[in-house]
Amino acid sequence: MREAFRLAAHGRGRTSPNPMVGAVLVRDGRIVGMGWHRKAGTEHAEIHALRMAGELAQGATLYVTLEPCSHTGRTGPCAKAILTAGVKRVVAAMEDPNPKVSGRGFQMLREGGVEVSCGLLESEARRLNEAFITWVTKKRPFVTLKMAMTLDGKTATAGGESQWITGEAARLRGHILRDENDAILVGIGTVLADHPSLTTRLPDGNGKNPIRVVLDSQARISPSEPMLYDKAAPIWVAATETAPPENVKKLRAAGADVLFAGAGPRVDVPLLLRLLGERNVCSLLVEGGSTVHFSFLSSGLSDKICAFIAPMLFGGKNATPTVGGEGFSQIADAVRLTETSWEQIGDDFCIAGYIKR
C-alpha cells in the first residue's frame, strides 16, 4: 500500500478535479503490475496496473489508495475491469467520498465474488487527497495560506520593501506549491505594488501554472497589467456588484474573467470559494498580503498554513505584518494550528500546520 501511495503522488497537481490514486497488483508474493492516475480524463491507476500485469492479474491481489469507481464518466468503471481481469482480492485504503461512487465500487466487486477490505493506512490516504475530499464534500477548494515573513513577523519594511525576504531555496519551494495547486490568489494591493506574474518557475521548466485569481472588489486592476497579456494561465478577477461597469468591461476586453462575489464593499470570501468550487478548483494557494490573509483566516474557511520564516528582523511599528486586518481581540479567538511540522530550507525555516477547528 505504501508503494501505491508513492505512485499516486506522481500525479500531484495534475489529476484535479479527480483524486490522486495509485495501484499495485501482487501475485504469489511479487508485484506484477502497478500504475497511477496521471490526469483527469485519462485512464485510472487500476487500468494501468491491470494492463501491465496482463494475464498475471488473474488471482492477484490489488492494493489501491481509493475505492475503485463503479460509474462511467470520461473513462469506464474500474470495478468492472477488475472483475473482468479475474482479480481475487482488493485492499483499499479508503472509501471514495464522491457520492457517485461511495461504496458502490466495493458493492460491485463483492457481488462479483471479489474479497474486499478497506481501511489500510486510511489516515494517510485522507491526507494524500485532502484537496479532493474537501472539494467533493464541502463544495469548495482546500485553502492553503502561504506566507513569507521575517523573524519578527513582517512581510515588508516600513518603507514598503518586500523583495526578497526569503532565500532562493525557500522561493523554489513556493513555486512547487504553485505547481501543486489548481489556483493561486492575491489581493489587488499586491498586483498594484509588485505586478507579479503568479506563474510557476521550476528549474526543469515543467511547472504547471495555476489559475490566477485577484481579489479586486472594484475591478481596479489596469487593463495594461502585464499578467493580462502573458497568457500563461487564465486570470479571474473576483469583484463585487458595486464595481464600476466600465472597469468590468475593460477587464473582460483584456481577457480577464470577472466573477461577482457579493454585493458589499468587499469580496465575500465564502461565496468566492463556492464559485471556485463550482468551477472545479479543488485547491487554492493564497499568497495575499496581510489584509487578504486576515480575510481568509477570519472566514474560518482556510485549511492549512505554510509559513516561510527568514532569520532577519525589520522592526518598526509601521512595517507590514504578516496578518493585518482588524485582528482577533481575544486570545480565545486566535487561529491555532495542529499537526505542525518544521523544516529548514537553506537559511530559512518553513513551519506548516493545519488550522484547528
Solvent accessible surface area in square Angstrom, and as a share of the most:
residue,aa,sasa,rsa
1,M,30,0.14
2,R,157,0.57
3,E,52,0.23
4,A,0,0.00
5,F,26,0.11
6,R,128,0.47
7,L,4,0.02
8,A,0,0.00
9,A,39,0.30
10,H,100,0.44
11,G,1,0.01
12,R,93,0.34
13,G,13,0.13
14,R,86,0.31
15,T,5,0.03
16,S,39,0.25
17,P,27,0.17
18,N,41,0.21
19,P,18,0.12
20,M,20,0.09
21,V,13,0.08
22,G,0,0.00
23,A,0,0.00
24,V,6,0.03
25,L,0,0.00
26,V,36,0.21
27,R,77,0.28
28,D,132,0.68
29,G,75,0.72
30,R,142,0.52
31,I,77,0.39
32,V,12,0.07
33,G,0,0.00
34,M,56,0.25
35,G,3,0.03
36,W,60,0.21
37,H,4,0.02
38,R,99,0.36
39,K,126,0.54
40,A,16,0.13
41,G,32,0.30
42,T,55,0.32
43,E,59,0.27
44,H,42,0.19
45,A,0,0.00
46,E,6,0.03
47,I,36,0.18
48,H,40,0.18
49,A,0,0.00
50,L,19,0.09
51,R,150,0.55
52,M,120,0.54
53,A,7,0.06
54,G,43,0.42
55,E,159,0.72
56,L,70,0.35
57,A,1,0.00
58,Q,111,0.49
59,G,30,0.29
60,A,1,0.00
61,T,15,0.09
62,L,0,0.00
63,Y,50,0.19
64,V,0,0.00
65,T,1,0.00
66,L,6,0.03
67,E,5,0.02
68,P,0,0.00
69,C,12,0.07
70,S,19,0.12
71,H,62,0.28
72,T,102,0.59
73,G,50,0.48
74,R,172,0.63
75,T,30,0.18
76,G,41,0.40
77,P,27,0.17
78,C,0,0.00
79,A,0,0.00
80,K,125,0.53
81,A,29,0.23
82,I,0,0.00
83,L,54,0.27
84,T,114,0.66
85,A,29,0.22
86,G,20,0.19
87,V,5,0.03
88,K,124,0.53
89,R,77,0.28
90,V,0,0.00
91,V,7,0.04
92,A,0,0.00
93,A,0,0.00
94,M,0,0.00
95,E,77,0.35
96,D,9,0.05
97,P,33,0.21
98,N,30,0.15
99,P,83,0.52
100,K,134,0.57
101,V,2,0.01
102,S,47,0.30
103,G,22,0.21
104,R,128,0.47
105,G,0,0.00
106,F,8,0.04
107,Q,101,0.45
108,M,63,0.28
109,L,0,0.00
110,R,128,0.47
111,E,132,0.59
112,G,46,0.44
113,G,68,0.65
114,V,10,0.06
115,E,106,0.47
116,V,19,0.11
117,S,43,0.28
118,C,60,0.36
119,G,34,0.33
120,L,82,0.41
121,L,41,0.20
122,E,62,0.28
123,S,79,0.51
124,E,65,0.29
125,A,1,0.00
126,R,104,0.38
127,R,96,0.35
128,L,20,0.10
129,N,5,0.03
130,E,33,0.15
131,A,26,0.20
132,F,12,0.05
133,I,27,0.14
134,T,14,0.08
135,W,46,0.16
136,V,13,0.07
137,T,74,0.43
138,K,115,0.49
139,K,125,0.53
140,R,13,0.05
141,P,0,0.00
142,F,16,0.07
143,V,0,0.00
144,T,9,0.05
145,L,0,0.00
146,K,37,0.16
147,M,11,0.05
148,A,31,0.24
149,M,26,0.12
150,T,0,0.00
151,L,116,0.57
152,D,50,0.26
153,G,24,0.23
154,K,36,0.15
155,T,28,0.16
156,A,11,0.09
157,T,39,0.22
158,A,69,0.54
159,G,74,0.71
160,G,54,0.51
161,E,127,0.57
162,S,39,0.25
163,Q,113,0.50
164,W,155,0.54
165,I,12,0.06
166,T,12,0.07
167,G,32,0.31
168,E,137,0.61
169,A,46,0.36
170,A,3,0.02
171,R,69,0.25
172,L,66,0.33
173,R,76,0.28
174,G,4,0.04
175,H,25,0.11
176,I,61,0.31
177,L,26,0.13
178,R,28,0.10
179,D,16,0.08
180,E,55,0.25
181,N,12,0.06
182,D,21,0.11
183,A,0,0.00
184,I,0,0.00
185,L,0,0.00
186,V,2,0.01
187,G,5,0.05
188,I,21,0.11
189,G,46,0.44
190,T,32,0.19
191,V,0,0.00
192,L,77,0.39
193,A,78,0.61
194,D,62,0.32
195,H,99,0.44
196,P,27,0.17
197,S,41,0.26
198,L,4,0.02
199,T,17,0.10
200,T,14,0.08
201,R,127,0.46
202,L,35,0.17
203,P,118,0.74
204,D,98,0.51
205,G,64,0.62
206,N,109,0.56
207,G,21,0.20
208,K,54,0.23
209,N,53,0.27
210,P,1,0.01
211,I,36,0.18
212,R,1,0.00
213,V,0,0.00
214,V,0,0.00
215,L,20,0.10
216,D,1,0.00
217,S,28,0.18
218,Q,54,0.24
219,A,2,0.02
220,R,133,0.49
221,I,3,0.01
222,S,45,0.29
223,P,49,0.31
224,S,83,0.54
225,E,5,0.02
226,P,83,0.52
227,M,2,0.01
228,L,5,0.03
229,Y,128,0.49
230,D,65,0.34
231,K,142,0.60
232,A,42,0.33
233,A,13,0.10
234,P,75,0.47
235,I,11,0.06
236,W,27,0.10
237,V,0,0.00
238,A,0,0.00
239,A,0,0.00
240,T,0,0.00
241,E,119,0.53
242,T,69,0.40
243,A,8,0.06
244,P,41,0.26
245,P,107,0.68
246,E,99,0.44
247,N,39,0.20
248,V,9,0.05
249,K,153,0.65
250,K,115,0.49
251,L,1,0.01
252,R,123,0.45
253,A,91,0.71
254,A,15,0.11
255,G,54,0.52
256,A,6,0.05
257,D,54,0.28
258,V,7,0.04
259,L,11,0.05
260,F,81,0.34
261,A,0,0.00
262,G,14,0.14
263,A,68,0.52
264,G,31,0.30
265,P,110,0.69
266,R,178,0.65
267,V,21,0.12
268,D,58,0.30
269,V,11,0.06
270,P,51,0.32
271,L,46,0.23
272,L,0,0.00
273,L,1,0.00
274,R,125,0.46
275,L,42,0.21
276,L,0,0.00
277,G,6,0.05
278,E,132,0.59
279,R,98,0.36
280,N,77,0.39
281,V,1,0.01
282,C,5,0.03
283,S,11,0.07
284,L,0,0.00
285,L,0,0.00
286,V,0,0.00
287,E,29,0.13
288,G,8,0.07
289,G,32,0.31
290,S,16,0.11
291,T,76,0.44
292,V,15,0.09
293,H,5,0.02
294,F,24,0.10
295,S,30,0.20
296,F,0,0.00
297,L,16,0.08
298,S,58,0.37
299,S,34,0.22
300,G,42,0.40
301,L,44,0.22
302,S,2,0.01
303,D,13,0.07
304,K,43,0.18
305,I,15,0.08
306,C,11,0.06
307,A,10,0.08
308,F,3,0.01
309,I,30,0.15
310,A,1,0.01
311,P,82,0.51
312,M,72,0.32
313,L,124,0.62
314,F,62,0.26
315,G,33,0.32
316,G,48,0.46
317,K,191,0.81
318,N,113,0.58
319,A,4,0.03
320,T,48,0.28
321,P,56,0.35
322,T,11,0.06
323,V,55,0.32
324,G,14,0.13
325,G,52,0.50
326,E,161,0.72
327,G,36,0.34
328,F,80,0.33
329,S,111,0.71
330,Q,116,0.52
331,I,143,0.72
332,A,88,0.68
333,D,78,0.40
334,A,44,0.34
335,V,49,0.28
336,R,129,0.47
337,L,58,0.29
338,T,50,0.29
339,E,108,0.49
340,T,81,0.47
341,S,69,0.44
342,W,174,0.61
343,E,75,0.34
344,Q,104,0.46
345,I,14,0.07
346,G,51,0.49
347,D,113,0.58
348,D,5,0.03
349,F,74,0.31
350,C,13,0.08
351,I,69,0.35
352,A,16,0.12
353,G,1,0.01
354,Y,31,0.12
355,I,21,0.10
356,K,126,0.53
357,R,163,0.59
